[in-house]
Amino acid sequence: MDPESLKNIQFERLKEIVKYVSVQSSFYKKKFAEMGVTPKTIKGISDIKKLPFTTKEDMRDNYPFGLLCMPLKQIAEVHVSSGTTGNPTVVGYSKEDVDLWGEVMARALCCAGAERGDMIQIAYGYGLFTGGLGLHYGSHKLGLTVIPCSSGQTKRQLKLMTDFKPRILACTPSYALFMADEARELGLNLHKSSWEIGIFGAEPWSESMRREIEKTWDMLATDVYGLSEIIGPGVSQECQHKKGLHIFSDVFFPEIIDPKTGKEVPEGEPGELVVTTLTKKGMPLIRYRTRDIVSINYEKCQCGRTLPRVSKIKGRTDDMIIVRGINVFPSQIEHVLLTVEGTNPHYQLIVDRKSGGMDELEILVEVEQKFFSDEVKKLQTIEQKIKKEMESTLGFSAKVRLVEPRTIERSEGKAKRVIDKRKI
Amino acid sequence: MKITQISVFLENKSGRLYDAVSLLGKKKINIRALTIAESEDYGILRLVVDKPALAAESLKKDGFVANITDIVAVEIADTPGGLAKVLGALSKDKIDVEYMYAFVEKQSGKALMVFRFENIDKAVRSLAKNKFVIVGKKEIQSL
């Protein structure tokens, strides 16, 4: 599509969605009134800058259903991801939104080189996490044969790959490497695997990791991006040229801003990705701050697509880390520790990628005078309690280690909360 | 009848035990008995010293997590079956020992052991009833 036609579509859709939320959403009604904007404010696509931002805090403050634009009865599906504190982030999809999800994810699969009739092995988790179902809907839309493995049970994954010969693998990049280790142990010839195309995402990964996966499995490794607030996977996707992720900007309008000033940065400069969902009905978001630092390129791609390309994630504006595809906020850890011990303990998170490719999270907790005991079993009970609470909050098991007070490094009086040892 | 034990939290990293005991040395605190209980990542150093209040205060001031616990020191005949006699008596009275360790010093023919009990008062009564010699604070200091 030529850029002018795309702009017209974006403008028409923006007008519609602004009109829609200013009627349907009490949240945006209030927000628009505070800023003095109405649907009439939108006279061109660049007027999007006059609209207010939506943040993760807005989602938290309106938990669980405050941002829905339709009665709950008309919501077809809800998904949940980590919130910054106690409450998770809830996203509601109408029937049309689920169809849109299938549509954009089908485009993403196509962009990576999938063709009708291919078989896909989906090893993303199914459930509240959007990875599994997003790929699932898109695969059906495109006409692929789905093996809905979900994550884990690596031996079975490898057996199904060997026996069914799927052409496409979808999982986190670290799981692709983890499976390689297991496959070697089973004596499989990795270069003879049936996988030709990988759709890898849900966690940050580097070019060197890409090379390793491509060399190990002899396959094309592409990056898929998405976040549940916007839709899940299917916001953007790399083509075979792997020079940025094509963002489906006819439905997800991107802006790259300076996170401090909120002003647009020049093309190619790094900034925070802000996305407006132009056609979603269940829970449309206006100028949602993703907190992901990227750059954007509007040049036509070698593949022929005119959709702008967003770089791989260069960083975050907050302290969120992604472990095994799951978002982890240090504030969540703090929240758990407060509920477990009723104190304000000092803690530190250490993330490391083990040789197999799987990430491990270790939580260091400084021992407090208050809960110290001369008996090992009492300390171990506390350790276990923290571990259990963490697991139920985070959704995966982390190691908990008690350390002496003041051992956690503090810079300028502020504790360093996260140490990421992964080479990504 | 009870004596005071200092417990100190120590991470399993080199030099921490040295840091703790050298601090006590500087303060002219004499260690009478000690033991370390360890887990994978940390240990708990337990000490009986001549000046427990000063020891606890100094350790805390130096950034250690430390607390004090009441324990019981018991004289045991330094002969085969000596310890078994004490434990047998306690067991008969259904008294559980959390942990125990021995003193460095001993008087002739007698060994000295410290016991940490879940229910210390019940334990003291049982020991007294069975005529075991419980060593008090003053005696520990003058050892």
HADDOCK unambig.tbl for C-alpha pairs under 7 A between the chains (distance, minus, plus):
assign (segid A and resid 368 and name CA) (segid B and resid 65 and name CA) 6.89 0.50 0.50
assign (segid A and resid 369 and name CA) (segid B and resid 65 and name CA) 5.52 0.50 0.50
assign (segid A and resid 369 and name CA) (segid B and resid 66 and name CA) 6.88 0.50 0.50
assign (segid A and resid 374 and name CA) (segid B and resid 7 and name CA) 5.43 0.50 0.50
assign (segid A and resid 374 and name CA) (segid B and resid 44 and name CA) 6.55 0.50 0.50
assign (segid A and resid 376 and name CA) (segid B and resid 37 and name CA) 6.97 0.50 0.50
assign (segid A and resid 401 and name CA) (segid B and resid 41 and name CA) 6.89 0.50 0.50
assign (segid A and resid 403 and name CA) (segid B and resid 11 and name CA) 5.92 0.50 0.50
assign (segid A and resid 404 and name CA) (segid B and resid 9 and name CA) 6.92 0.50 0.50
assign (segid A and resid 404 and name CA) (segid B and resid 10 and name CA) 6.71 0.50 0.50
assign (segid A and resid 404 and name CA) (segid B and resid 11 and name CA) 6.17 0.50 0.50
assign (segid A and resid 405 and name CA) (segid B and resid 63 and name CA) 6.91 0.50 0.50
